[in-house]
Amino acid sequence: METSYSPWILDPAVRHLNHGSFGATPRAVLDAQSALRERMERNLMQFFVRDWEPRFDAARAALGAFLGASGDDLAAIPNATAGVNTALRALRLAPGDELLVTDHEYNACANALQAVADAAGARVVVVAVPYPLRDASEVVEAIMARVTDRTRLALVDHVTSQTALVLPVERIVRELRARGVEVLVDGAHAPGMVPLDLDALGAAFYTGNLHKWVCAPKGAAFLHVRRDLQPRVHPLAISHGANSTRVDRSRFRLEFDWTGTDDPTPFLVVPDALRVMGAMLPGGWDELRARNRALALYGRDVLCHSLGVSPPAPDAMIGSMATVPLPASLVRAPSTREPEMDPLQWELLRAHRVEVPIIPWPDMEHRLVRVSAQRYNRRDEYDALAAALGAMV
């Protein structure tokens, strides 16, 4: 078996249907990063003292144009989990305050929310969102039904990780703000999967990964903070910017742009990733997103047909990933020898060379199979997965 698209360095012996977990970076972007790292190491003072800041400003501006935001409102961070933690630390909570989160939220971010609530004596209110579901309005109705006069913030996925649903964040943000509730959007999967206009969205905070659907190197992510809230937001690592006397840029910029010496190349080559991925197809990013979505829907449909189940969500709530509930006969007991991966996931990899996540959700007694779609994927890869699972059933 060979991969269908040469710019990727993925192992051709594996059917990679799990782009959603860690992404994959094209060779051209990795080459740009390597060249930049070499330039950095040739003259560190030149790179960090004289060249770094204008390069950083340019990368942030290019990203802002892609996200529908001002580059000045973006902070570079290593991943979306760090963005969620940073935003939550800015909250001013009192005992009895309530924080909303859905039961589809990514575990790491739900843990961060609980830790902040525990420290302040606040309460986390978990909203049960139906799955399967018929319409996106069910999500909005479930969230709004749990809002009280003590609700201070809602942590909401743009694209859920476990269930791969594109949630109606525009309506959620609008209705919650009308009730005086701010929103932190966990957009880990959204950049590059769905079009974004963060200024129009108006959420208090929006964080997203760039190593997933934008296909930048690992360690590139952002936190967007609405400008009226920036004075109260600080990086997790307090550094030189906290007492800088510079007046040529905002305190938000001064604190977040430099938190200590690290490798800035993942973020600095984000413009390269935007350019390379945007040139994958003649229609640019719009065509790439549409192709990936069509391929994810195809994968979902062949799986549903093979397993004899109905699609668990409407097409309108699908982006570049889709999940399908597995029949009870395919649920395997966790392995004590290899607990980090579902036994069925191991079986699919070893016997069929398919890399795809099997996710326990909503509990350990149920499983979902989640397929992703990116430029390097082909229909026959989903056909192979559907045939393998169908034969097991």
Helices and strands as residue ranges (DSSP letters): E 15-16, H 19-22, H 27-42, H 44-45, I 46-51, H 52-67, G 71-73, E 74-77, H 80-89, E 98-102, H 107-120, E 123-127, H 137-144, E 151-157, H 169-178, E 182-186, H 198-201, E 205-209, E 221-225, G 227-232, G 240-243, H 251-257, H 265-268, H 270-278, H 284-307, G 315-317, E 321-325, G 328-330, H 343-352, E 354-355, E 358-360, E 367-372, H 379-392
